[in-house]
Amino acid sequence: MLYLPKTQVKMGFEAVFEQLKYNSVVFKNLLKDIPKEDYQWRPKPEKWNLLEIVAHLLDEEILDFKARIKHALYYPEKELIPIDPEGWVTSHNYKNKDYNTTLNSFLEERTNSIIWLKQLKDVNWNNSLNHPELGYLSAELFLRNWLAHDYLHIRQILRYKFELLKSSSDITLSYAGDW
């Protein structure tokens, strides 16, 4: 197994902001112009379809990461409002949302998030809020996990697209390489 030591260079806050911005372009290009039968397809019955993934990304943009960073920065003493990302699939009625409207709303919210992040000046990224189960969580933790969350969903979307391609034909995809 190859060992790669932890880098001594810490990704700065501006670099995280830029990566979140670049990821919006990645999301747009991965998710635009998808036919209805493709965004409603499920790789397995229990797996999310693309509409649900996009609706989740929108909810996370508004209700999770940005909201929790604001909470940690400005109201750390207030009780944290619980969220339920898994439950939002049904409680926010993801299956009946319009795909393109939801995608555009997510991309617009991401733009607003980047503008908000870039206007932050002299904030204490170590400010923490007390999560009832996880203990003290800093604004920086939420910011870096926001970026990690993007990467997880980009990977999920790529896997989805690979599985959709694989299921659309009897032609083997092994020539492309191992997934």
Buried (B, 14 or more C-beta within 10 A) or exposed (E): EEEEEEEEEEEEBEEBBBBBBEBBEBBBEBBEEBEEEBBBBBBEEEBBBBBBBBBBBBBBBBBBBBBBBBBBBEEBEEEBEEBEEEEBBEEBEBEEBEBBEBBBBBBEBBEEBBEEBEEBEEBEBEBBBBBEEEEEBBBBBBBBBBBEBBEEBBEBBEEBBBBBEBEEEEEEEEEEEEE
